[in-house]
């Protein structure tokens, strides 16, 4: 897992490390890493550093100092470096080093020309403590950089992006970076929407903070984490030891949702899929399509050996759907609550059933469903998807999977994950049903193997989100447009890939 830290924690770690080092040593590490990363990025794009025009956008803070020291190193490597000073002051040591290496300062009337001919632009306007939109000349420089066609590299965090929340007060007054070189550790705003859309590729430079950082409460999952959620069967395994997932989904109006959830659950490394028969012929249709699926008309709590349940995709919003939801919430096993069941949670009966549960519950709302539950992510400078998901998880006593760009997964304990695997290709009808089926299957397997508490449920839910995203990537390779069935078909390949230690 890759740990992710907020600004206050990063600053405390930096201060602790700086107290053990000579003055300026930490900034020198950051600047060297930044210069090296820029040189690598340019080489990868087929651009020569020698003779390249590099423009630094410099604010008053330490990020401006990092950029100036890096600019000095790039100048010594043969680049033609210029700096636009946008703050009330510039870091004195960085400015001296930059000028001493042959860098030049851009006059106000030369900014447009300098940016128009730049090969590389370094955004050192604001640091991790920056808040709100860029203003005046800084906003103008961000717009000119975007128009220039140059490689734009943000220093630590793109200016105009809140490093803690990913909030962007004004998208038109924030830097759009092709890459962000961040120091010491990942920051939430680089992975959370909408900040992630401004960060580009995120490159992490080690500056020696690891020993000064505490255990993280926010993580991003790597391929090994995904693989751990789908272990290969052992020689003693059989269908029940691998878990049995129950599916309560679909209705006469929304039959396809049941096929999506059931189809993905079948590929979710689980021993058996059990479908609830509601007497409308849908369960039989599922068996006709998926011969390995078992159906039962018994109450969910009476279905034998089920180790997790999924309820909600296409369930319907009528009294019958509400009763099914209450019945599923009564089972002694983890439950994934999705789609229509999320809307039904507002009713007194389901809410009471939710409050009485003794096993982990995972809810999977998109922003509209999240709002229907009484929660909002905010907008502009107040947007905070992570904070909102954590609040809902704590208050409802459930794991919240807040879907969208950079899906956030939050446990009632505060432990959280942010997804880096999904792509916009997953924005297609039925994709959420595919995710809920896969998630239920992974929970069923984990519950059968070792039991699942709330924090484990959050980790498994995050792995399901990651595998769902990876399957979407595989399905969309070569620029192919995809549908939900394409994602289902790619799940086995996604599992096989992470088991081999790879990623798309």
N, C-alpha and C positions, 0 to 999 in steps of 0.2 A: 504494500500500500504506500501511496505517496502522501505524506502529511501536508496539510495546508494550514497556514497560521495567519491570524489577524495582525493588524498593524501594531497594536500595543505589545503583543508578544514578540514580534520581530524587533521592535525598538529596544525592549528590555534585553533581548539576546545580543543585539549589536552593542549595547552599552557594556554588557558583561564581557564580551570578547575584546572590545576596544580597551578596557581597563588592563588587559594583559599584554597589549601590543604597543609598539612605538607609535607616536602620533602619525596619523595619516596612513598607517599600514592597511587598515580595513578598506579604505577608499581606494588605495592602490590595487588591492586584490580585485575589487569590483571593476575598476577601470580596465585592468588588464584582461579580465574575463570578457568585458564588453567589447574591447577592441578586437580580441581574438574571435569572438562570435561574429562581429561585423565582417571581418576579413573572410571567415568561412562562408557566411551567407553570400557575399559578393562572388566568391569563387564558385559556389554552387550555381549561381546564376550566370556564370560565364563572364563576369566582370573583373577587370584588372584593378587591383587596389592602387598600383603605381599610376599616378596621374589622374586618379578618380577625383571628382569634385564632391567633397563632403561638407555638408552644412549642419552645424549644431544649433539647435534652438535651446537657449539657456535661460532657466529661471533662477530664482534667488537661493534655492535650497541645495541640499547635498546631491540631489540627482543632477543638478546643473554642474556640480563639481565632478561627479563621476563622468559626465559627458565631456567636460573640458579635459580632464586627464586622459580619457580615452582618445579624444581628438588629438592630443599631443602625441600619443603613441602612433596613431594612424598617420600623422604628419611625418613622423620619423620613419615610417615605412613607405613613404613616397606619395601619400595622398595630398591633394591640395585642399586644405581645411579652412573653413570660414565659420565664424560664430555670430549668431544674432542674439544680443543680450536683451532679454525681455523682462527681467526683474528689476527691482530697485537697486540691487547689487548683484555681484557674481562672486562665487567662491574665490577668495584671493589666491590661494595656492594653485588651484586649478587654472585660473586665468593666467597666472605667471607662467605655469608650465606650458600652456597652450601657445602663448605668444612666443615663449622661448624656443619652442619647437618649430616656429615659422608660421603658425596660424595667424589669420588676420580677422579683424572685426568688420562686420558689415554695417555700413551706415543705414539709417532708416530709409533713405531713398533708394537703396540698393537691394532691399530685401526681396522684392519680386523677381528681380533679375537673378539673384543668387539661387533662389529656390527653383526657378524655371530651368536652370541648367545643371541642377544637382544630380549626382548619381546615387548618393546616399544621404538621407536626412536622419539625424539623431534627435529624438524628442526627449530633452531634458528640462522641460518647462516646469512640470509639477512632479512631486514625488509621491510616496505612498500615503503621505498625510494630506494630499490635495483633495479638496472638496468642491463640488459645483462645476459649472460650465467655464470654459475658457472665455476670456473677455478681450476686447479691443485687439491690439496687435497680436496677441497670442492666438486668438481665434482666427485671425486673418492668416497667420502663418500655418496653422493646421489646415485650413482650406487650400492654401497654395501648395502645401506639401502633398495633399491628396491629388491635386491636379497635375503635379509635376511629372508623374511617371517614375519618380525615383523610388528606390528601396527605402521604406520608412521603418526605422527601428526605434521602439519605445524603450526608455531606460527604466527598468523596474516595473512600471505600470503606465499605460497610455494616459497622457494628460487629459483630464476631463472624465476619467473613470474612477469611481470610488473603490479603493483597494480592498475594503472590507466587504462591501455588498454587491459590487458590480454595477451599482446605479450610475446612470448617465443622465445628468440634468438636461442636457440639450445635445442630441446626436450631431447636430450641425456645428456644435462648438466643442467637439472632442476630437482627439487625434485618432485617425484610422491607421493603425500600424500593420505592416506586413509581418512583423515579428516583434516580440517583446522579450528582452533579455532581463530576467529577474534574478535577484541576488539572494543567496542563502536558503531560500525556501519558496514554495508556491504561496501566492496570496489569493484569497477567495475571489476577489474581483476579476482575476484573470480567467476564471473558470465558470463564474456565474453569469447568466444573461442579465442585462444586455452587454456588460463589459467584455465578455468573451468575444463578441462580434467585432470589437475594436482592437483586440490584442493580437490577432493573427497567430502565427506559430509561437508557442511559448518555450523559451530556452532557459534552463536553470543553470546558473553559475554558482559553484561552490565557493563560499568565502570563509568557511570555517565556523559556521554557527551551530552545527549539529549538537555539540555537547552542551550548548547553552539553551537549547530549546526544550520545553517540557513535552510530555506526551500530548499528541494532538487529539482534538475532538472532531476534527474534520479531515476527511481523506478523499483521495481519488484512487480508484482501483486500477491495478495493472493486470497484465495477462495471467500472472500466477494466481492472483486473487480470484479471477474468473474461473480458472481451472480448478481451484480448491472447492468451488461450489458444485462442480460436476465430476466427482471422482469416478474413476473407472471401477466397474464391479469387481469384487474380489472373488476368489474361488468358492467361498462359502455363501455368497449372496444368492438370493432367489427373489421372486417378484415382490413378496411382502417385505423383505428386508430392505429393498430399494425404495419403499414408500408407495403409498396409494393416494392419489389425489382425487377428490370429488369435485365435480363441475355442476354448478347450478346456474344455467345460463340459457338464453334463448326464449323465444315466445313465438306465437303464430306470426306476429308482425316482424320480428327480428330473428329469423331463423339463422341467418349467416353468422351472427355473433357466437352462437353455440359451436358452430363448426370451427371458427377461428380459435376460440379458447381451447376447445378439445384437441384440435389438430396440433396446436403448439405444445400443449401439455404432453402429448404422446411422444414428442421429441425432447422432453425436458429431463432425460436421465432418470426417469421414474419407473417403478415396476408395473404399475397398473393405473389406468384412468377409469374412474367410476362416474357415470353420468346420471343425474337425477331425472327420473321419468315423471313428468307432470301430467301425463295422460293426454297430451295433444298430438301425439305421433312424432314429435321431433326427436325424442330419444331413439326411437326405432330407426329413423332416418340417419342418425349419427352412426348407429351400429351397421347399417347397410353400407355406409361410406368407410367406417373405420372398424374393421372386423375384430380388433383386439380390445375394443371398449366394452365395458360391462355397464348394464343399466339396472336401476332399482327404483321402485316406487315407494320404498320405505322412507320414513323421516330421516333427514341427514344424520342425526345423532345415532340412529339405529343401523346405519350402513356399516358393516363390519370392516375393521382394519384400515379405515381411511386415516391418514396421518396429516392431511391438510385439505382445505376446501377453497374453492374459488366461487364467488357469488356475484352476479350483477350484469355481466355483458348481455344486452338484449333482454333482460329479465322482464321488463314492463313495469309501469308505475302504478299498477292497480292494487287492489287489496290482496289478490293472490300473490303478486310479487312481493308485497310487504311481508306476508306470512312466510314465504320461502326465505326471505332474508332473516327474519327472526329465528326460523328453524335452523338455519346454517350457523348463526351466531351462537346458538345453544350447544354446538358440538364442542367436545373437549379436544381441540386441535387448533393449530394456527389457521387463520382465515384471511384470504385476500378479498377485499371489498372494492368493486369497480363499477363504473358506468352507472346504470340505473339504480343499483343498490346504494350508491353515494347520494343520489337524490332522495331516496327513501329514508336515509339515515336521519333526515330532519324530523321524521314523525316520532311520536312519543314511544311507541312500542319498540322499534329498532334501536332508538337511542338508549332506552332502558336495557335492552338486550346487550348492547355494546358495553355499557357501564358494568354489567355483571360478568363480563368474560374474565376467565382465569388464564387464558392462553393468548399468545401474541395475535394481534390484529394488524393487518396492513391495509391502508386505504390508498387509492391511486388516482387522485383527482388531477384533472387539468385545471387551469386557472378559473374557468367558468364554474366547474363543480366545486372548486375550493371556495369560491365566493358564495355559492349556494349553501355551503356549510357554515358561513358566517366569517370567513377569513379573506383577507386581501393581501396581495403582494406589494401594493403601493405603486406609485408611478413617479417618473422623473427622478429627482434627487432623493426621494423617499422610498424608492423601490428597494425591497429587501426580501428576496425569495427565500434565502436561507433562514433569516430571522423569523419570517412568517411560518415557514414549515416547522421550525423548532417550537414555536409557540403553540401551534395546533397539536403537534405530537404530545407536548407536555399536558395541555389542557384536556385532550380527548383520551390520553392514555394509549395511543396507537402509534405505529410507525406510519409516517406520512411520506408517500412518494409523490412529490409535486412535479408533474410532468411538464415538459417543455424544453426549450434549449438549455442545456446544462441541467438536466433533471436533478432535483434535490431529494435526498432520502434522509429523513430525520427520525431518530428513535426518541421515545419519551424521556430517556436519560440525558438527552442532549448530544449524544454521539450522532454524527451526520456524515453523509457522503455527497459528492457532486460528480455527476456523470460526465465523462469526456469521450464516450464512445459513439453516442448517437449523432445522426446527421439529419438535415432537413428531409431526406428521402423518406423518413419514417412518418412524415405527415400525410398519411393516406388512410382511407376508410378501413377500419378493422385492425389497425396497427395496435391500438390499446388493448383490444381483446386478445391479440396474440401475446402481448406482454403479460397480461394477467394470467393466462393459462400457463405460460412458461414459469412465471413467478410462483404460482401455486405448486407446480411440479417440483421446483427446486426446494421449496419449503417442506413439501411432503418427504422428499428424500432426506433432507437434513433432520427432520423430526424422527424419522425411522432409524437413522443411524445413531444420533446422539442427543436428541431433544433440542428444543429451540426456545430461548428466552427472547426478550424484546430486542436486546442489542444484536443477538445472532440473527433475528428476523430482519433487522435493518441491513445487516451486512449481506445476507442472502438476497434480499430485495434489490440491493445495489448491484449485486452480481447479475441478477436477472436483467436489470436495465442495461448493464454493459453487454451481456450476450445478445440481447435483443438489438442493441445498436450495432454490434459487430456483424450480426446476421444481415442487418439492413445494408451495411457497407459491402458485404460479400455479394448480396443480391444485386446491388447497384453498380458493381464493377463494370468498367467499360462505358459508363454513362447511361446504362439501361434504366429506363423508368420502371419503378417497381410497384407491386401491389402487396397487400397483406399476405396472400398465399405465397408470394415469392419469399417473403421474410420467413415464413414457416419452413419452407423447403430448404432455406439456408441455415437453419438452426443446427442441424447435425454437423455441417461444415465448420460453423463457428466453434462448436464444442471441440471438435477434432483439432482445430487450429490452436486453441489455447492450451489443450492438453499437450501439444507439441512445443509449447512455449512461444508461439508466434502471434502476430497481430496483423490485421489488414493494412 
